[in-house]
């Protein structure tokens, strides 16, 4: 089965929680993040892999 690409709009508190759930699913791949600030997006990407 191929993976589903998941993108996040916003890199706040809830995004971290959802990303943790999606990361546990072997059929989902986190592929993108968007945020108001570049530093938040980079931190989210670093923390979620």
VENNOR-V586389 format. One record per run of one state. SS is the DSSP state (h for helix, s for strand, l for the rest). FROM is the first residue (numbers start at 1). LEN is the number of residues. If there is no record, write none. Layout:
# VENNOR-V586389
{{SS,FROM,LEN} {SS,FROM,LEN}}
This chain:
# VENNOR-V586389
{{l,1,3} {s,4,6} {l,10,3} {h,13,11} {l,24,4} {s,28,7} {l,35,3} {h,38,11} {l,49,1}}
